[in-house]
Amino acid sequence: MSTPLLICVKALVGGLFVTGFAVLGEMLQPKRFAGIFGASPAVALANLLVIALAKSEGMARDAATGMIAGAVGLAVACAAGVPAVRRWGAVRGSGALWGVWILVGGGTAVPIAAGAAAGSGTGLPAGRRTRRRRPKTDKSSGEGGDRLFAIDLGAVREIRPGALALRFVFGAAISVVAGLIGTLAGQRAGGVMLAAPVVLSATLTIIEREEGRRPAVAEVQGAVPGAVALIGFALAAAGGMATLPLAAALIAALATWVAVAIAGYLAQSALLPVWHQEVRDLALQRRAAELARRALTAAGAQQASG
């Protein structure tokens, strides 16, 4: 596959993955929990899959290894972004978040990139593939959900197509940038961009415009455990692709992200008990809104029949 075509495929798949994860995030409440998806591995999953299938799994491992630096930078940047967004809003706060990510991610990338000169491996132990090993799928995300988070399937109807289109564009754009950097400077350098805060910045801007600054702050607060979990995703992907089949390695990496992200959210909720009251209030608001929608629908049906 030629390089231009490969980058186009990455853009398409990356945009679709980001859109899919965005839909999942919109169904989750409260915003602090949904914010986990602001640091989802959507772009990384799409790009690693395309690189491994179109090029080689060795190149995909290099990209996953480089992603570790970007994920470390994203975790620090999200933590710094909470007070920045609270004080300056989504646009200027995102600018500060980007600045921290560039400094921390760039500094972390130096030793990782230097490791590329020592050999073509990932710096992680490689071994013979065994197709009998399968990743354990995390199933703990649904436990205790009625206390700490809520899932609103009806929220899908409220998603604006324009917001999804914007996320698709940003997901495609970062995939193109990662592909170009990977082509020019190597897959490890391109892999750093797989954890860039592009989609998070777009999400914060959309949320602040439609819902206000407070929900945007809650979104970036939730992105902190998601970004920490992204480090685990990158480590699991880089190590897993050295010993497991591609599908098993990516599934294991995704399960790692889910488990670490939820564990981080639970730890945050233990430190901030007010979240419990927020979820209860949200449940009452959602129930009242649903009853109001049903009443409005019934009234419209009566008028139509009359």
Secondary structure, DSSP 8 states (H G I E B T S, - for coil): --HHHHHHHHHHHHHHHHHHHHHHHHTEESHHHHGGGGG-SHHHHHHHHHHHHHT-HHHHHHHHHHHHHHHHHHHHHHHHHHHHHHHH-HHHHHHHHHHHHHHHHHHHHHHHHHHHHH-SS-SS------TT--------TTTTHHHH-EE-GGGGGG--HHHHHHHHHHHHHHHHHHHHHHHHH-HHHHHHGGG-SHHHHHHHHHHHHHH-HHHHHHHHHHHHHHHHHHHHHHHHHHHHTTTS-HHHHHHHHHHHHHHHHHHHHHHHHHH-THHHHHHHHHHHHHHHHHHHHHHHHHHHHHHHH-
